[in-house]
Amino acid sequence: MVLFPSLHFIAAGVSPLIALGSQKYSRMSVPKLTVQMSDVPNLMSASGFGHSRFLTASAIFRGCLSTNEVANQMLAVQQKTSPYFVEWIPKSIKTFLCDIPLVDLEMPSTFIGNSTVNKLPFKLLH
């Protein structure tokens, strides 16, 4: 691997992270899903929006969700997190909806972002 200071890596996050047995006690909504999927504990890397820059991202929602509600929530997320995205790619968060839920989860969501989140270890090595 060639070490460049602006390497980009995939950062993924999932929501909700709950035990299968406790799903019936927790009520999920689109606002909760959008907050949780980009929250640091739900990301599959050690740091979140405050420690890196994103080129692009995608948010994938499954289940019976209101398209309008998802669009409004993702617009709010994009406006809130715009300083963490490069300015030369406008509207860099794309949203996908699938009305077929997973077998075990009623409304899951996934966040996948192309970010510089893991470049610090490579800078330290270089």
CNS distance restraints for C-alpha pairs under 8 A (distance, minus, plus):
assign (resid   3 and name CA) (resid   7 and name CA) 7.54 0.50 0.50
assign (resid   3 and name CA) (resid 122 and name CA) 6.72 0.50 0.50
assign (resid   3 and name CA) (resid 126 and name CA) 7.25 0.50 0.50
assign (resid   5 and name CA) (resid 119 and name CA) 6.72 0.50 0.50
assign (resid   5 and name CA) (resid 122 and name CA) 7.53 0.50 0.50
assign (resid   5 and name CA) (resid 123 and name CA) 6.34 0.50 0.50
assign (resid   6 and name CA) (resid 116 and name CA) 6.57 0.50 0.50
assign (resid   6 and name CA) (resid 119 and name CA) 6.82 0.50 0.50
assign (resid   7 and name CA) (resid 116 and name CA) 5.95 0.50 0.50
assign (resid   7 and name CA) (resid 118 and name CA) 7.90 0.50 0.50
assign (resid   7 and name CA) (resid 119 and name CA) 5.97 0.50 0.50
assign (resid   8 and name CA) (resid 114 and name CA) 6.08 0.50 0.50
assign (resid   8 and name CA) (resid 115 and name CA) 5.08 0.50 0.50
assign (resid   8 and name CA) (resid 116 and name CA) 4.64 0.50 0.50
assign (resid   8 and name CA) (resid 117 and name CA) 7.47 0.50 0.50
assign (resid   8 and name CA) (resid 118 and name CA) 7.64 0.50 0.50
assign (resid   8 and name CA) (resid 119 and name CA) 7.44 0.50 0.50
assign (resid   9 and name CA) (resid 114 and name CA) 5.50 0.50 0.50
assign (resid   9 and name CA) (resid 115 and name CA) 5.26 0.50 0.50
assign (resid   9 and name CA) (resid 116 and name CA) 5.98 0.50 0.50
assign (resid   9 and name CA) (resid 117 and name CA) 6.86 0.50 0.50
assign (resid   9 and name CA) (resid 118 and name CA) 6.68 0.50 0.50
assign (resid  10 and name CA) (resid 112 and name CA) 6.63 0.50 0.50
assign (resid  10 and name CA) (resid 113 and name CA) 5.52 0.50 0.50
assign (resid  10 and name CA) (resid 114 and name CA) 4.68 0.50 0.50
assign (resid  10 and name CA) (resid 115 and name CA) 6.09 0.50 0.50
assign (resid  11 and name CA) (resid  43 and name CA) 6.88 0.50 0.50
assign (resid  11 and name CA) (resid  44 and name CA) 6.40 0.50 0.50
assign (resid  11 and name CA) (resid  45 and name CA) 6.33 0.50 0.50
assign (resid  11 and name CA) (resid 111 and name CA) 7.92 0.50 0.50
assign (resid  11 and name CA) (resid 112 and name CA) 5.75 0.50 0.50
assign (resid  11 and name CA) (resid 113 and name CA) 5.07 0.50 0.50
assign (resid  11 and name CA) (resid 114 and name CA) 6.30 0.50 0.50
assign (resid  11 and name CA) (resid 115 and name CA) 6.45 0.50 0.50
assign (resid  11 and name CA) (resid 117 and name CA) 7.40 0.50 0.50
assign (resid  12 and name CA) (resid  43 and name CA) 5.59 0.50 0.50
assign (resid  12 and name CA) (resid  44 and name CA) 5.44 0.50 0.50
assign (resid  12 and name CA) (resid  45 and name CA) 7.50 0.50 0.50
assign (resid  12 and name CA) (resid 110 and name CA) 7.23 0.50 0.50
assign (resid  12 and name CA) (resid 111 and name CA) 5.40 0.50 0.50
assign (resid  12 and name CA) (resid 112 and name CA) 4.42 0.50 0.50
assign (resid  12 and name CA) (resid 113 and name CA) 6.28 0.50 0.50
assign (resid  13 and name CA) (resid  37 and name CA) 5.22 0.50 0.50
assign (resid  13 and name CA) (resid  38 and name CA) 6.13 0.50 0.50
assign (resid  13 and name CA) (resid  39 and name CA) 7.81 0.50 0.50
assign (resid  13 and name CA) (resid  42 and name CA) 5.27 0.50 0.50
assign (resid  13 and name CA) (resid  43 and name CA) 3.97 0.50 0.50
assign (resid  13 and name CA) (resid  44 and name CA) 5.76 0.50 0.50
assign (resid  13 and name CA) (resid 110 and name CA) 5.70 0.50 0.50
assign (resid  13 and name CA) (resid 111 and name CA) 4.79 0.50 0.50
assign (resid  13 and name CA) (resid 112 and name CA) 6.48 0.50 0.50
assign (resid  14 and name CA) (resid  36 and name CA) 7.62 0.50 0.50
assign (resid  14 and name CA) (resid  37 and name CA) 5.04 0.50 0.50
assign (resid  14 and name CA) (resid  38 and name CA) 7.93 0.50 0.50
assign (resid  14 and name CA) (resid  42 and name CA) 5.81 0.50 0.50
assign (resid  14 and name CA) (resid  43 and name CA) 6.79 0.50 0.50
assign (resid  14 and name CA) (resid 108 and name CA) 7.51 0.50 0.50
assign (resid  14 and name CA) (resid 109 and name CA) 5.88 0.50 0.50
assign (resid  14 and name CA) (resid 110 and name CA) 4.51 0.50 0.50
assign (resid  14 and name CA) (resid 111 and name CA) 6.18 0.50 0.50
assign (resid  15 and name CA) (resid  33 and name CA) 5.93 0.50 0.50
assign (resid  15 and name CA) (resid  36 and name CA) 5.76 0.50 0.50
assign (resid  15 and name CA) (resid  37 and name CA) 4.90 0.50 0.50
assign (resid  15 and name CA) (resid  42 and name CA) 6.79 0.50 0.50
assign (resid  15 and name CA) (resid 108 and name CA) 5.74 0.50 0.50
assign (resid  15 and name CA) (resid 109 and name CA) 5.23 0.50 0.50
assign (resid  15 and name CA) (resid 110 and name CA) 6.34 0.50 0.50
assign (resid  16 and name CA) (resid  28 and name CA) 7.92 0.50 0.50
assign (resid  16 and name CA) (resid  33 and name CA) 6.70 0.50 0.50
assign (resid  16 and name CA) (resid  36 and name CA) 6.91 0.50 0.50
assign (resid  16 and name CA) (resid  37 and name CA) 7.44 0.50 0.50
assign (resid  16 and name CA) (resid 108 and name CA) 6.16 0.50 0.50
assign (resid  16 and name CA) (resid 109 and name CA) 7.25 0.50 0.50
assign (resid  17 and name CA) (resid  42 and name CA) 7.11 0.50 0.50
assign (resid  18 and name CA) (resid  22 and name CA) 6.82 0.50 0.50
assign (resid  18 and name CA) (resid  23 and name CA) 6.71 0.50 0.50
assign (resid  19 and name CA) (resid  23 and name CA) 6.65 0.50 0.50
assign (resid  20 and name CA) (resid 104 and name CA) 7.17 0.50 0.50
assign (resid  20 and name CA) (resid 105 and name CA) 7.99 0.50 0.50
assign (resid  22 and name CA) (resid  26 and name CA) 6.87 0.50 0.50
assign (resid  23 and name CA) (resid  27 and name CA) 7.76 0.50 0.50
assign (resid  23 and name CA) (resid 105 and name CA) 7.87 0.50 0.50
assign (resid  28 and name CA) (resid  32 and name CA) 6.31 0.50 0.50
assign (resid  28 and name CA) (resid  33 and name CA) 6.94 0.50 0.50
assign (resid  28 and name CA) (resid 107 and name CA) 7.18 0.50 0.50
assign (resid  29 and name CA) (resid  33 and name CA) 6.21 0.50 0.50
assign (resid  30 and name CA) (resid  34 and name CA) 6.14 0.50 0.50
assign (resid  30 and name CA) (resid  65 and name CA) 7.55 0.50 0.50
assign (resid  30 and name CA) (resid  69 and name CA) 7.04 0.50 0.50
assign (resid  30 and name CA) (resid  70 and name CA) 6.35 0.50 0.50
assign (resid  30 and name CA) (resid  73 and name CA) 7.32 0.50 0.50
assign (resid  31 and name CA) (resid  35 and name CA) 6.29 0.50 0.50
assign (resid  31 and name CA) (resid  73 and name CA) 6.35 0.50 0.50
assign (resid  32 and name CA) (resid  36 and name CA) 6.04 0.50 0.50
assign (resid  33 and name CA) (resid  37 and name CA) 5.95 0.50 0.50
assign (resid  33 and name CA) (resid 108 and name CA) 7.57 0.50 0.50
assign (resid  33 and name CA) (resid 109 and name CA) 6.48 0.50 0.50
assign (resid  34 and name CA) (resid  38 and name CA) 6.86 0.50 0.50
assign (resid  34 and name CA) (resid  73 and name CA) 6.98 0.50 0.50
assign (resid  34 and name CA) (resid  74 and name CA) 7.23 0.50 0.50
assign (resid  34 and name CA) (resid  77 and name CA) 7.56 0.50 0.50
assign (resid  34 and name CA) (resid 109 and name CA) 7.83 0.50 0.50
assign (resid  35 and name CA) (resid  39 and name CA) 6.20 0.50 0.50
assign (resid  36 and name CA) (resid  42 and name CA) 6.53 0.50 0.50
assign (resid  37 and name CA) (resid  42 and name CA) 6.00 0.50 0.50
assign (resid  37 and name CA) (resid  43 and name CA) 7.12 0.50 0.50
assign (resid  37 and name CA) (resid 109 and name CA) 6.71 0.50 0.50
assign (resid  37 and name CA) (resid 110 and name CA) 6.23 0.50 0.50
assign (resid  37 and name CA) (resid 111 and name CA) 5.81 0.50 0.50
assign (resid  38 and name CA) (resid  42 and name CA) 6.81 0.50 0.50
assign (resid  38 and name CA) (resid  43 and name CA) 6.53 0.50 0.50
assign (resid  38 and name CA) (resid  48 and name CA) 7.40 0.50 0.50
assign (resid  38 and name CA) (resid  49 and name CA) 7.94 0.50 0.50
assign (resid  38 and name CA) (resid 111 and name CA) 6.56 0.50 0.50
assign (resid  39 and name CA) (resid  43 and name CA) 6.46 0.50 0.50
assign (resid  39 and name CA) (resid  48 and name CA) 6.99 0.50 0.50
assign (resid  40 and name CA) (resid  45 and name CA) 7.92 0.50 0.50
assign (resid  40 and name CA) (resid  46 and name CA) 7.29 0.50 0.50
assign (resid  40 and name CA) (resid  47 and name CA) 6.07 0.50 0.50
assign (resid  40 and name CA) (resid  48 and name CA) 5.14 0.50 0.50
assign (resid  43 and name CA) (resid  47 and name CA) 7.71 0.50 0.50
assign (resid  43 and name CA) (resid  48 and name CA) 7.16 0.50 0.50
assign (resid  45 and name CA) (resid 117 and name CA) 7.71 0.50 0.50
assign (resid  47 and name CA) (resid  51 and name CA) 6.11 0.50 0.50
assign (resid  47 and name CA) (resid  52 and name CA) 7.87 0.50 0.50
assign (resid  47 and name CA) (resid 117 and name CA) 6.68 0.50 0.50
assign (resid  48 and name CA) (resid  52 and name CA) 6.96 0.50 0.50
assign (resid  48 and name CA) (resid 117 and name CA) 7.41 0.50 0.50
assign (resid  49 and name CA) (resid  53 and name CA) 7.22 0.50 0.50
assign (resid  49 and name CA) (resid  81 and name CA) 7.46 0.50 0.50
assign (resid  49 and name CA) (resid  84 and name CA) 6.16 0.50 0.50
assign (resid  50 and name CA) (resid  84 and name CA) 7.20 0.50 0.50
assign (resid  51 and name CA) (resid 117 and name CA) 6.56 0.50 0.50
assign (resid  52 and name CA) (resid  84 and name CA) 6.79 0.50 0.50
assign (resid  52 and name CA) (resid 115 and name CA) 6.44 0.50 0.50
assign (resid  52 and name CA) (resid 116 and name CA) 5.28 0.50 0.50
assign (resid  52 and name CA) (resid 117 and name CA) 4.88 0.50 0.50
assign (resid  53 and name CA) (resid  84 and name CA) 4.87 0.50 0.50
assign (resid  53 and name CA) (resid  85 and name CA) 5.38 0.50 0.50
assign (resid  53 and name CA) (resid  86 and name CA) 6.67 0.50 0.50
assign (resid  53 and name CA) (resid 115 and name CA) 5.56 0.50 0.50
assign (resid  53 and name CA) (resid 116 and name CA) 5.65 0.50 0.50
assign (resid  53 and name CA) (resid 117 and name CA) 7.25 0.50 0.50
assign (resid  54 and name CA) (resid  84 and name CA) 6.08 0.50 0.50
assign (resid  54 and name CA) (resid  85 and name CA) 4.60 0.50 0.50
assign (resid  54 and name CA) (resid  86 and name CA) 6.32 0.50 0.50
assign (resid  54 and name CA) (resid 113 and name CA) 6.55 0.50 0.50
assign (resid  54 and name CA) (resid 114 and name CA) 5.59 0.50 0.50
assign (resid  54 and name CA) (resid 115 and name CA) 4.20 0.50 0.50
assign (resid  54 and name CA) (resid 116 and name CA) 6.63 0.50 0.50
assign (resid  55 and name CA) (resid  85 and name CA) 5.82 0.50 0.50
assign (resid  55 and name CA) (resid  86 and name CA) 5.65 0.50 0.50
assign (resid  55 and name CA) (resid  89 and name CA) 7.17 0.50 0.50
assign (resid  55 and name CA) (resid  92 and name CA) 6.99 0.50 0.50
assign (resid  55 and name CA) (resid 113 and name CA) 7.53 0.50 0.50
assign (resid  55 and name CA) (resid 114 and name CA) 5.57 0.50 0.50
assign (resid  55 and name CA) (resid 115 and name CA) 6.12 0.50 0.50
assign (resid  56 and name CA) (resid  85 and name CA) 7.32 0.50 0.50
assign (resid  56 and name CA) (resid  89 and name CA) 7.71 0.50 0.50
assign (resid  56 and name CA) (resid  92 and name CA) 4.77 0.50 0.50
assign (resid  56 and name CA) (resid  93 and name CA) 5.90 0.50 0.50
assign (resid  56 and name CA) (resid 113 and name CA) 5.82 0.50 0.50
assign (resid  56 and name CA) (resid 114 and name CA) 5.50 0.50 0.50
assign (resid  56 and name CA) (resid 115 and name CA) 7.67 0.50 0.50
assign (resid  57 and name CA) (resid  92 and name CA) 6.23 0.50 0.50
assign (resid  57 and name CA) (resid  93 and name CA) 4.71 0.50 0.50
assign (resid  57 and name CA) (resid  94 and name CA) 6.40 0.50 0.50
assign (resid  57 and name CA) (resid 111 and name CA) 7.11 0.50 0.50
assign (resid  57 and name CA) (resid 112 and name CA) 5.49 0.50 0.50
assign (resid  57 and name CA) (resid 113 and name CA) 3.97 0.50 0.50
assign (resid  57 and name CA) (resid 114 and name CA) 6.13 0.50 0.50
assign (resid  58 and name CA) (resid  93 and name CA) 5.34 0.50 0.50
assign (resid  58 and name CA) (resid  94 and name CA) 4.72 0.50 0.50
assign (resid  58 and name CA) (resid  95 and name CA) 5.71 0.50 0.50
assign (resid  58 and name CA) (resid  96 and name CA) 7.46 0.50 0.50
assign (resid  58 and name CA) (resid 111 and name CA) 5.84 0.50 0.50
assign (resid  58 and name CA) (resid 112 and name CA) 5.26 0.50 0.50
assign (resid  58 and name CA) (resid 113 and name CA) 6.32 0.50 0.50
assign (resid  59 and name CA) (resid  93 and name CA) 7.13 0.50 0.50
assign (resid  59 and name CA) (resid  94 and name CA) 6.25 0.50 0.50
assign (resid  59 and name CA) (resid  95 and name CA) 4.78 0.50 0.50
assign (resid  59 and name CA) (resid  96 and name CA) 6.19 0.50 0.50
assign (resid  59 and name CA) (resid 109 and name CA) 7.02 0.50 0.50
assign (resid  59 and name CA) (resid 110 and name CA) 5.72 0.50 0.50
assign (resid  59 and name CA) (resid 111 and name CA) 4.71 0.50 0.50
assign (resid  59 and name CA) (resid 112 and name CA) 6.59 0.50 0.50
assign (resid  60 and name CA) (resid  95 and name CA) 5.92 0.50 0.50
assign (resid  60 and name CA) (resid  96 and name CA) 4.73 0.50 0.50
assign (resid  60 and name CA) (resid  97 and name CA) 6.03 0.50 0.50
assign (resid  60 and name CA) (resid  98 and name CA) 7.84 0.50 0.50
assign (resid  60 and name CA) (resid 109 and name CA) 5.40 0.50 0.50
assign (resid  60 and name CA) (resid 110 and name CA) 5.04 0.50 0.50
assign (resid  60 and name CA) (resid 111 and name CA) 6.50 0.50 0.50
assign (resid  61 and name CA) (resid  95 and name CA) 7.75 0.50 0.50
assign (resid  61 and name CA) (resid  96 and name CA) 6.19 0.50 0.50
assign (resid  61 and name CA) (resid  97 and name CA) 4.96 0.50 0.50
assign (resid  61 and name CA) (resid  98 and name CA) 6.30 0.50 0.50
assign (resid  61 and name CA) (resid 107 and name CA) 7.15 0.50 0.50
assign (resid  61 and name CA) (resid 108 and name CA) 6.12 0.50 0.50
assign (resid  61 and name CA) (resid 109 and name CA) 4.42 0.50 0.50
assign (resid  61 and name CA) (resid 110 and name CA) 6.64 0.50 0.50
assign (resid  62 and name CA) (resid  97 and name CA) 5.92 0.50 0.50
assign (resid  62 and name CA) (resid  98 and name CA) 4.73 0.50 0.50
assign (resid  62 and name CA) (resid  99 and name CA) 5.64 0.50 0.50
assign (resid  62 and name CA) (resid 100 and name CA) 6.15 0.50 0.50
assign (resid  62 and name CA) (resid 101 and name CA) 5.12 0.50 0.50
assign (resid  62 and name CA) (resid 102 and name CA) 7.27 0.50 0.50
assign (resid  62 and name CA) (resid 106 and name CA) 7.82 0.50 0.50
assign (resid  62 and name CA) (resid 107 and name CA) 5.59 0.50 0.50
assign (resid  62 and name CA) (resid 108 and name CA) 5.61 0.50 0.50
assign (resid  62 and name CA) (resid 109 and name CA) 6.30 0.50 0.50
assign (resid  63 and name CA) (resid  97 and name CA) 8.00 0.50 0.50
assign (resid  63 and name CA) (resid  98 and name CA) 6.33 0.50 0.50
assign (resid  63 and name CA) (resid  99 and name CA) 4.58 0.50 0.50
assign (resid  63 and name CA) (resid 100 and name CA) 5.24 0.50 0.50
assign (resid  63 and name CA) (resid 101 and name CA) 4.09 0.50 0.50
assign (resid  63 and name CA) (resid 102 and name CA) 7.49 0.50 0.50
assign (resid  63 and name CA) (resid 106 and name CA) 5.98 0.50 0.50
assign (resid  63 and name CA) (resid 107 and name CA) 4.95 0.50 0.50
assign (resid  63 and name CA) (resid 108 and name CA) 7.24 0.50 0.50
assign (resid  64 and name CA) (resid  99 and name CA) 5.27 0.50 0.50
assign (resid  64 and name CA) (resid 100 and name CA) 7.35 0.50 0.50
assign (resid  64 and name CA) (resid 101 and name CA) 7.33 0.50 0.50
assign (resid  64 and name CA) (resid 107 and name CA) 7.33 0.50 0.50
assign (resid  65 and name CA) (resid  69 and name CA) 7.70 0.50 0.50
assign (resid  65 and name CA) (resid  70 and name CA) 7.34 0.50 0.50
assign (resid  65 and name CA) (resid  99 and name CA) 7.26 0.50 0.50
assign (resid  65 and name CA) (resid 107 and name CA) 7.83 0.50 0.50
assign (resid  66 and name CA) (resid  70 and name CA) 6.27 0.50 0.50
assign (resid  67 and name CA) (resid  71 and name CA) 6.12 0.50 0.50
assign (resid  67 and name CA) (resid  97 and name CA) 7.73 0.50 0.50
assign (resid  68 and name CA) (resid  72 and name CA) 6.15 0.50 0.50
assign (resid  69 and name CA) (resid  73 and name CA) 6.12 0.50 0.50
assign (resid  70 and name CA) (resid  74 and name CA) 6.05 0.50 0.50
assign (resid  71 and name CA) (resid  75 and name CA) 6.10 0.50 0.50
assign (resid  71 and name CA) (resid  95 and name CA) 7.81 0.50 0.50
assign (resid  72 and name CA) (resid  76 and name CA) 6.33 0.50 0.50
assign (resid  73 and name CA) (resid  77 and name CA) 6.24 0.50 0.50
assign (resid  74 and name CA) (resid  78 and name CA) 6.01 0.50 0.50
assign (resid  74 and name CA) (resid  93 and name CA) 7.98 0.50 0.50
assign (resid  74 and name CA) (resid  95 and name CA) 7.59 0.50 0.50
assign (resid  75 and name CA) (resid  79 and name CA) 6.19 0.50 0.50
assign (resid  76 and name CA) (resid  80 and name CA) 6.08 0.50 0.50
assign (resid  77 and name CA) (resid  81 and name CA) 5.99 0.50 0.50
assign (resid  78 and name CA) (resid  82 and name CA) 5.67 0.50 0.50
assign (resid  78 and name CA) (resid  91 and name CA) 7.66 0.50 0.50
assign (resid  78 and name CA) (resid  93 and name CA) 6.84 0.50 0.50
assign (resid  81 and name CA) (resid  85 and name CA) 7.13 0.50 0.50
assign (resid  82 and name CA) (resid  86 and name CA) 7.98 0.50 0.50
assign (resid  85 and name CA) (resid  92 and name CA) 7.50 0.50 0.50
assign (resid 101 and name CA) (resid 105 and name CA) 6.72 0.50 0.50
assign (resid 101 and name CA) (resid 106 and name CA) 5.63 0.50 0.50
assign (resid 101 and name CA) (resid 107 and name CA) 6.39 0.50 0.50
assign (resid 101 and name CA) (resid 108 and name CA) 7.55 0.50 0.50
assign (resid 102 and name CA) (resid 106 and name CA) 6.49 0.50 0.50
assign (resid 102 and name CA) (resid 107 and name CA) 7.77 0.50 0.50
assign (resid 102 and name CA) (resid 108 and name CA) 7.55 0.50 0.50
assign (resid 118 and name CA) (resid 122 and name CA) 7.57 0.50 0.50
assign (resid 119 and name CA) (resid 123 and name CA) 6.20 0.50 0.50
assign (resid 120 and name CA) (resid 124 and name CA) 6.26 0.50 0.50
assign (resid 121 and name CA) (resid 125 and name CA) 6.31 0.50 0.50
assign (resid 122 and name CA) (resid 126 and name CA) 6.09 0.50 0.50
